[in-house]
Every structure is written in C-alpha cells, then in structure tokens.
Amino acid sequence: MHKYTGAEGKAARQAAILEVVSREEIATQNELVRALKKRGVSATQVSISRDVAELGLVKSGGVYRPAPGEGGAADPELPLRTFVRRVVPAGPHLTVVRCDAGAAPRVGLVLDALPLEGLAGTLAGDDAVFVATESAPAQKKLVEYLTARMPKS
C-alpha cells in the first residue's frame, strides 16, 4: 500500500484521484478513499478533502467530476467566471458569494489567492463562500472585482 506524503506523493495521489473520478462514479469522499485503497493508495479522508478542493473537483449529477474546462492552471480565475452566480454584501465586512452547487470550495481557493488588499479570509460551504474584508472600501473593491468576472446572464 502506497502512503503518499510530501510534494511528490501528493501529486501522485492527486493524479490517482483524477483517474478514479474520470473512470468511476464516486459520490462521497469515503467512496474515493475506498477506490484509492483498491488501487494501493492509502489516504485519509482529510487529505482527500483537501485534494478535492485543490483539484477543483465539482459534484455533477451527485458524483465528483473534474471541473469543466480543466485548463484551469493557465487561467486561475476560471472558477470565478464559471461558477459564481451572485455577490451579496452582508454588512460592511462580509460578502456572500453564491456559487453553483459543489463549486464553493474551488471558488474559495481562488478568492484566497486574489491579490486584492483587505481580504481577511474565506469560509466555503457547498454553494456559498463567506468572504471577510478588513474594511468597507475593501469590500467594495471585492464586489466590483467579482461582479466584473461573473457570467453574464
């Protein structure tokens, strides 16, 4: 059984995850752990959870799939343009970013990496990301930034 640790191990484990979700219908992270184990890859559910977010896997039809347009490494803002549906200020320091179901973790990762000043942090659920900003002006910049990148309806 391969216990993938470190940067090289992580890359190998993530490659195995992509292979599994491309070939099988995996509905839960525990199913993914079991499918990897059958392939000789030992991983915890916590590691798998991080990997799912980092790989940008989304649930479609109740199963994990690679996100559409998986050339995402070349375009780090692709999740903002693809999955964000609404941006709603909730007070002067909190913004709620509504996303497609299952896409919030990926959107949260993109938001965490934004070069905008004043972002304090994010908390992602399944279809919403809460973004805390240090000030009302920082929130305004965030809302403008996201609104400009949202899909046009």
Wavefront OBJ file of the C-alpha trace (Angstrom):
o trace
v 0.000 0.000 0.000
v 1.431 3.374 -1.029
v 1.099 6.105 1.600
v 1.612 9.268 -0.424
v 3.243 12.028 1.593
v 5.283 15.087 0.685
v 5.004 17.074 -2.544
v 5.779 14.143 -4.872
v 3.384 11.862 -3.041
v 0.668 14.467 -3.086
v 0.993 14.883 -6.851
v 0.827 11.099 -7.328
v -2.194 10.813 -5.027
v -3.958 13.643 -6.853
v -3.221 12.011 -10.209
v -4.771 8.803 -8.871
v -7.831 10.767 -7.705
v -8.298 12.290 -11.155
v -8.023 8.855 -12.726
v -10.601 7.392 -10.326
v -13.197 10.146 -10.785
v -12.728 10.002 -14.554
v -13.451 6.269 -14.658
v -15.901 5.674 -11.803
v -18.959 7.312 -10.317
v -17.772 8.468 -6.909
v -20.409 10.213 -4.785
v -18.580 10.692 -1.460
v -15.073 11.272 -0.198
v -15.245 7.984 1.721
v -16.030 6.175 -1.556
v -12.994 7.896 -3.037
v -10.804 6.701 -0.129
v -12.031 3.130 -0.734
v -11.496 3.340 -4.519
v -7.951 4.598 -3.983
v -7.287 1.814 -1.472
v -8.278 -0.759 -4.128
v -5.535 0.785 -6.287
v -2.990 0.517 -3.476
v -3.145 4.183 -2.479
v -3.588 4.873 1.224
v -5.067 8.275 2.068
v -7.141 9.759 4.859
v -10.487 11.430 4.294
v -8.929 14.709 5.477
v -6.223 14.504 2.783
v -8.825 13.592 0.195
v -10.948 16.577 1.225
v -8.003 18.926 0.641
v -7.190 17.222 -2.647
v -10.778 17.533 -3.880
v -10.679 21.287 -3.200
v -7.220 21.773 -4.720
v -8.098 19.787 -7.826
v -11.285 21.789 -8.237
v -13.489 18.723 -8.424
v -17.185 19.520 -8.523
v -20.245 17.387 -7.941
v -22.343 16.957 -11.020
v -25.268 14.568 -11.011
v -24.308 13.574 -7.457
v -20.800 12.382 -8.374
v -17.369 14.006 -8.397
v -16.100 15.250 -11.736
v -13.214 17.423 -12.888
v -14.477 20.977 -13.378
v -15.424 21.986 -16.912
v -12.529 23.415 -18.881
v -9.804 21.825 -16.796
v -7.154 24.049 -18.282
v -7.669 25.979 -15.084
v -3.971 26.193 -14.191
v -3.464 28.554 -17.125
v -6.481 30.621 -16.048
v -6.720 30.803 -12.266
v -9.866 32.988 -12.413
v -11.843 30.463 -14.460
v -13.898 29.354 -11.419
v -14.996 32.961 -10.822
v -16.249 33.300 -14.387
v -17.764 29.815 -14.455
v -19.374 29.156 -11.069
v -20.171 32.488 -9.321
v -23.857 33.353 -9.598
v -24.415 36.220 -7.152
v -22.372 38.519 -4.919
v -24.214 39.942 -1.914
v -22.722 42.320 0.686
v -23.833 41.349 4.206
v -22.794 44.282 6.367
v -19.632 46.336 5.900
v -17.118 43.458 6.229
v -18.828 40.295 4.990
v -19.689 39.344 1.438
v -21.630 36.243 0.438
v -20.567 34.756 -2.885
v -23.240 32.368 -4.184
v -21.970 29.619 -6.498
v -23.155 26.565 -8.361
v -23.683 23.568 -6.066
v -20.369 21.951 -5.162
v -18.227 24.779 -6.542
v -17.759 26.903 -3.408
v -14.521 25.205 -2.221
v -12.853 25.863 -5.561
v -14.109 29.460 -5.674
v -12.886 29.934 -2.090
v -9.386 28.787 -3.037
v -9.314 31.293 -5.901
v -10.550 34.069 -3.619
v -7.884 33.248 -1.018
v -5.223 33.709 -3.689
v -6.515 37.034 -5.038
v -4.045 39.903 -4.973
v -6.697 42.276 -3.567
v -5.731 44.159 -0.421
v -8.017 43.912 2.568
v -9.211 40.316 2.211
v -9.156 38.786 5.693
v -10.270 35.269 4.755
v -12.905 32.960 3.331
v -15.160 30.187 4.528
v -16.586 27.913 1.835
v -19.590 25.640 2.084
v -21.177 23.757 -0.799
v -22.729 26.619 -2.761
v -21.642 29.750 -0.890
v -18.415 31.411 0.177
v -18.318 33.929 3.010
v -15.568 36.477 2.437
v -14.437 38.694 5.311
v -12.819 42.007 4.427
v -10.868 44.380 6.661
v -12.880 47.455 5.677
v -15.921 48.659 3.775
v -13.722 50.037 0.931
v -12.020 46.625 0.631
v -15.461 45.011 0.421
v -16.494 47.443 -2.308
v -13.382 46.567 -4.365
v -14.085 42.857 -3.885
v -17.710 43.170 -5.003
v -16.682 45.181 -8.081
v -13.921 42.694 -8.897
v -16.243 39.687 -8.664
v -19.175 41.315 -10.417
v -16.950 42.134 -13.392
v -15.986 38.458 -13.689
v -19.386 36.819 -13.154
v -21.048 35.036 -16.037
v -23.351 37.341 -17.933
v -26.962 36.175 -17.878
l 1 2 3 4 5 6 7 8 9 10 11 12 13 14 15 16 17 18 19 20 21 22 23 24 25 26 27 28 29 30 31 32 33 34 35 36 37 38 39 40 41 42 43 44 45 46 47 48 49 50 51 52 53 54 55 56 57 58 59 60 61 62 63 64 65 66 67 68 69 70 71 72 73 74 75 76 77 78 79 80 81 82 83 84 85 86 87 88 89 90 91 92 93 94 95 96 97 98 99 100 101 102 103 104 105 106 107 108 109 110 111 112 113 114 115 116 117 118 119 120 121 122 123 124 125 126 127 128 129 130 131 132 133 134 135 136 137 138 139 140 141 142 143 144 145 146 147 148 149 150 151 152 153
